[in-house]
Amino acid sequence: MKEQRPPVVRVEGLSVSRDGHSVLDDISFEVAPGEFAGICGPNGAGKTTLLKTLLGSLKPDTGEVVVLGVAPGHQLDEGIGYVPQRNSVPANFPALVRDIVAMGRLRRRGWRHRLRTSPADREADRENLARVGIDSLADRPIGQLSGGEQRRVVLAQALCASTRLLILDEPTVGLDLPAEQAFYRLCRKLQAELGLSVIAVSHDLVALAGEADRLLCINRRMHVHGHPDEVVHSHALKEAYACEFDFLRGEIDHHGRHGPGH
C-alpha cells in the first residue's frame, strides 16, 4: 500500500479576531501535497486574514494551524513562497529583475541573515527565472516591465523561497484577461513539474473555478468546499456571496470550466 503523505497545510477550528471583531470563525481544511486549492469569497470575507495566519503574521484566537509540518512562526527547513497582492512599481524604480528574485532567499534563510551570493544561489536564481519564462529579462529594471512580467518576477522570487508551497494573494488583480489566464497556466505548469502545492486566494470565483483542484468558499466561516463543479452549484455558495451569486453563476455557466492544460 502506498504511504499517504501528510498534508502540506492543516487548519482545524481556526478563529481569528481583529480589533475586537470576529473575522474568521471555526475554519477547518487541509491542503494535500501537489494540490491547487482556491480560496474564494466576497470582499471582506476574511481571505487575507486567513493567509496572514498561515504565514504567521497573525495569531489565532483558537484552533490549530500546521504549515509544512510546523506551526506558523516556527523555523522551517524550507520557506513559503508568497506572492502578495499586486503593488504598482514606478517606471523609474532602479532594482533589477535578478536582484528582486534573489530576495526570495532571504525569506528562506530568515530576514536577519545577509543576502549571501554563491554560485549555487545564482544558478537557482537563473533556474527560477527560466521556469517562469523571463530569464532574458534578468538585467532589466523591474519598473520597465509589463504587469504580467512583473507578476512573473515575484513568482520567481517566491520559488527561490520554496518549491513546495506557494501562497498567492489576489495574484492577478490589475492584469487583463489574457495575462491572468497566462499566469494561472504557468502556476499549473509549475505545480505539475515541481509537485508544488498552491493556495490561491481571490474574490474572483470564475477564475478560480477554472483552475483549482478544490475550492473553499469562506465568508467569515467555511460555507462550502470540494471539487469546483460541486462548489459552484452548491446552495451554500448563494449564502456566501449573497446578491453576487446569480451574476457569478451565470458567468461560470457561460464560460465553463477548463482543465489544467488550458
C-alpha positions in Angstrom: 0.0 0.0 0.0 1.3 3.4 -1.0 2.2 5.5 2.1 0.0 8.6 2.4 1.9 11.8 2.8 0.8 14.3 5.5 -1.0 17.4 4.3 1.1 20.4 3.5 -1.4 22.7 5.3 -3.7 21.6 8.1 -6.2 24.0 9.7 -8.6 22.9 12.5 -11.1 25.1 14.3 -9.4 28.3 13.4 -11.0 31.5 14.7 -9.3 34.9 14.4 -10.4 38.4 15.7 -9.1 41.7 14.7 -9.8 44.9 16.6 -12.3 43.0 18.8 -14.3 41.8 15.8 -14.6 38.2 14.7 -13.1 37.8 11.2 -12.8 34.0 10.9 -14.9 31.5 12.8 -14.2 27.8 13.1 -12.4 27.3 9.8 -11.1 23.8 9.1 -9.4 22.4 5.9 -6.4 20.6 4.6 -4.2 21.0 1.5 -2.6 17.9 0.2 0.9 17.7 -1.4 0.7 18.7 -5.0 -2.9 20.2 -4.7 -4.1 23.5 -6.1 -6.5 24.9 -3.6 -8.5 28.0 -4.4 -9.9 30.1 -1.6 -12.7 32.4 -2.7 -15.3 34.6 -1.1 -16.7 38.2 -1.4 -14.7 41.2 -0.4 -14.3 41.4 3.4 -14.8 37.7 3.8 -11.5 37.2 5.7 -9.4 35.6 2.9 -6.3 37.8 3.5 -6.6 37.3 7.3 -6.5 33.6 6.7 -3.4 33.9 4.6 -1.7 36.1 7.2 -2.5 33.5 9.8 -0.9 30.7 7.6 2.2 32.9 7.1 2.5 33.5 10.9 1.9 37.3 10.9 -1.4 36.9 12.8 -2.1 34.7 15.8 -5.4 32.8 16.0 -7.7 33.1 18.9 -8.5 29.4 18.9 -7.7 26.4 16.7 -4.6 24.8 15.2 -2.6 25.7 12.1 0.2 23.5 10.8 2.2 24.5 7.7 4.9 22.3 6.2 4.8 20.3 9.5 5.2 23.2 11.9 3.1 25.9 13.5 3.4 29.3 11.7 6.2 31.4 13.0 8.5 28.5 13.8 11.6 27.9 11.7 11.0 25.9 8.5 13.6 23.8 6.7 12.2 25.4 3.6 10.3 28.7 3.4 6.9 29.5 2.0 6.7 31.0 -1.5 4.5 34.0 -1.1 3.1 36.3 -3.9 1.4 39.3 -2.2 -1.3 41.4 -3.7 0.0 43.5 -6.6 1.6 46.8 -6.0 2.4 49.1 -8.9 6.1 49.6 -9.5 7.2 53.1 -10.6 8.8 53.1 -14.1 12.0 54.6 -12.6 12.3 52.0 -9.8 16.0 51.1 -10.1 16.0 47.4 -8.9 16.9 44.8 -11.5 14.9 41.7 -12.0 17.7 39.4 -10.9 18.0 41.4 -7.6 14.3 41.2 -6.9 14.3 37.4 -7.5 17.4 36.9 -5.3 15.5 38.4 -2.3 13.5 35.2 -2.2 16.4 33.6 -0.4 16.0 36.0 2.5 12.6 34.5 3.1 14.1 31.1 3.1 17.0 31.9 5.4 15.4 34.4 7.6 15.5 38.2 7.3 18.3 38.5 9.9 20.7 36.8 7.6 22.6 38.8 5.0 22.0 38.0 1.3 25.0 35.8 0.6 25.5 35.1 -3.1 27.2 31.8 -4.1 27.4 30.1 -7.4 24.6 27.8 -6.3 22.4 30.8 -5.4 23.0 32.4 -8.7 22.2 29.1 -10.5 18.9 28.8 -8.5 18.0 32.4 -9.5 18.6 31.6 -13.2 16.7 28.4 -13.0 13.6 30.0 -11.4 13.7 32.9 -13.9 13.8 30.3 -16.7 10.9 28.4 -15.1 8.7 31.4 -15.3 9.9 32.3 -18.8 11.7 35.6 -18.1 15.3 34.6 -17.9 16.0 37.1 -20.8 14.8 39.9 -18.6 17.2 39.4 -15.7 19.1 42.6 -16.2 16.1 44.8 -16.8 14.8 47.2 -14.2 11.5 45.8 -12.9 9.7 49.1 -13.4 10.1 48.8 -17.1 8.3 45.5 -17.3 4.6 44.9 -18.1 2.2 44.0 -15.3 2.2 40.4 -16.3 6.0 40.3 -16.5 6.2 41.9 -13.0 4.0 39.1 -11.6 6.3 36.5 -13.1 9.3 38.2 -11.4 7.5 38.0 -8.0 6.6 34.4 -8.8 10.3 33.5 -9.5 11.2 35.2 -6.2 8.6 33.0 -4.4 10.1 29.9 -6.0 13.5 30.9 -4.5 11.8 30.8 -1.1 10.1 27.4 -1.7 9.5 24.8 -4.3 7.0 23.0 -2.0 4.3 25.6 -1.2 3.1 28.7 -3.0 0.6 31.1 -1.4 -0.9 33.6 -3.8 -2.9 36.6 -2.5 -5.1 38.0 -5.3 -2.2 37.3 -7.8 -3.9 38.6 -10.9 -5.5 41.8 -9.7 -4.8 44.5 -12.3 -4.0 42.1 -15.1 -6.1 41.9 -18.3 -7.8 38.6 -19.1 -5.0 37.1 -21.3 -2.3 37.9 -18.7 -4.5 36.5 -16.0 -5.0 33.3 -17.9 -1.3 33.0 -18.8 -0.4 33.5 -15.1 -2.6 30.7 -13.9 -1.5 28.4 -16.7 2.1 29.0 -15.6 1.1 28.1 -12.0 -0.4 24.9 -13.2 2.7 24.1 -15.1 4.9 24.7 -12.1 2.5 22.6 -9.9 2.9 19.6 -12.3 6.7 20.0 -12.8 7.7 20.6 -9.2 4.9 18.8 -7.3 4.0 22.2 -5.8 1.1 22.8 -3.5 -0.6 26.0 -4.4 -3.1 28.1 -2.3 -4.5 30.9 -4.4 -6.9 33.4 -2.8 -9.2 35.6 -4.9 -12.6 37.2 -4.8 -12.8 36.1 -8.5 -14.8 32.8 -8.2 -14.9 32.5 -12.0 -11.1 32.4 -12.4 -10.5 30.0 -9.5 -13.3 27.6 -10.6 -11.4 27.2 -13.9 -8.1 26.4 -12.3 -8.3 24.9 -8.8 -8.4 21.2 -7.9 -10.5 22.1 -5.0 -12.4 25.3 -4.0 -13.0 26.6 -0.5 -15.6 29.3 -0.2 -15.4 31.4 3.0 -17.3 34.4 4.4 -16.1 34.6 8.0 -16.9 30.9 8.2 -16.5 28.0 5.8 -19.6 27.8 3.7 -18.6 25.1 1.2 -15.5 23.2 0.0 -14.9 20.5 -2.5 -14.5 19.9 -6.3 -15.1 23.2 -8.2 -18.0 21.8 -10.1 -19.7 20.8 -6.8 -18.9 24.1 -5.2 -20.2 26.4 -7.9 -23.6 24.5 -8.0 -23.9 24.4 -4.2 -26.8 26.2 -2.4 -24.2 27.2 0.2 -22.5 29.4 -2.3 -25.5 31.7 -2.6 -25.4 32.2 1.2 -21.7 33.2 1.0 -22.0 35.6 -1.9 -25.5 36.8 -1.3 -26.6 39.1 -4.1 -23.5 38.5 -6.1 -24.4 34.8 -6.6 -26.7 35.0 -9.7 -24.2 37.1 -11.6 -21.3 34.8 -10.8 -23.2 31.6 -11.5 -24.1 33.0 -14.9 -20.5 33.9 -15.7 -19.3 30.4 -14.8 -22.0 28.6 -16.8 -21.3 30.9 -19.8 -17.5 30.4 -19.8 -17.4 26.8 -18.5 -14.5 25.3 -16.5 -11.3 24.2 -18.2 -8.7 21.7 -17.1 -5.0 22.1 -16.1 -3.7 22.1 -19.6 -5.7 25.0 -20.8 
